[in-house]
Amino acid sequence: LVSPPFQMALYFCTGVLADETQFHHYALNVPFYTHFTSPIRRYADVVVHRLLSASLGARPPIKMEKEAIQKQADHCNDRKMASKRVQELSADLFFSIFVRVRP
């Protein structure tokens, strides 16, 4: 039996957390961390790009309440977990069919 070595990463808005130690990156041992890639696939990456651009002064400030940003993060987390679950179920189904048709 094998289990994942780390807890799955979650999207969250730092502004809704009272304690900064809650977003310390354990594996990298850094106090502040963000993750994003090219914003062509995941909406969470689009949001991070927009927020970082605004914080660096490259675009006007984002006029959103931190609770609204957290709501988007929660939705992205829900979709990410649902996608992961569907992938796991698909692999299980394929394996069971593979085993069934083999003599």
N, C-alpha and C positions, 0 to 999 in steps of 0.2 A: 504494500500500500504506500503510495507516494502522495505527499501533500505539497502545495506550493510553499516555497521558502519564505516569502514575504507577503504581507497584507497588500491587497490590490490598492493601487493609488486611487485617490478620489479627487475630484475637482471641488474647490471651495473658494469662497470669497474671504480673504484675510480680514476684511473689515468687520465681519460678524463674529470673529473669535476674540475673546477677551485676553487670552494668554498667548503670547507669541511663541512659546515653546510648543504649542499645538501644531505649528507648521514647520518644525525643525525636521530636516531630512536626515533620517537615521543612518542610512547606508552611506551617504556622502558626508555626513557629519558637518552640515552647514546650516546656519540658522534660518536663512531665507532661500527659497528655491521655487522656481516655476518651470513648467514643462510646456513646450509647444513646438509644433512643427509648421510646415507650410500650411496656410489656412485654406487648403483646397478640398479636404475631406471631412474634417471634424469641426463642428460649430464652436466647440470649446476653444479651438486654436484661433478662430476668427475673433472671439471675445478677448482672448489674451493679447493678440496682436493689437486690437483697438485700445485696450486699457494701457498696454505698455507704450504705445505711440502717444497717447494722451499724457501719460505721466512723464514722458521725455520731452514734451512740448512740440511734438511733430504734428499734432492735430489738436483741435479744440477739446477741452475737458468733456468727458462722458457724463451726461446728465442723467444718471441712473442711481437710484437708491441702492445701497449695498445689499439690502434684502432682496431686491429684484435680481441682482447679479447672482446672489446665492441660489435663488429659485432656478435660474438658468443652469447653474452648476449642478444642482440636484437633478434636474431633468437630463442633463448630459450623463451624469452618473447612472441614472436609471436605464438610459438607452445603452450605455456601454455594458452594463451588467446583463441586460437582456440579450445583447448581441453575443456576449461571451457564452451565455447559457445555450443559445441556439447553436453555436458552433460545437459546444460539447455534446449536445443531444444529437446533432448531425453525425459527429464522429462515432458516437455510440451506435446509432442506427446503421451506419455503413459497416462497422465492425460486426454487428450481429448478423447482417445480411451476408457478409463475406464468410463468416464462420458457418452459417446455415447451408450455403451452397457448396462448400468444400466437403468432399467425402471423408 
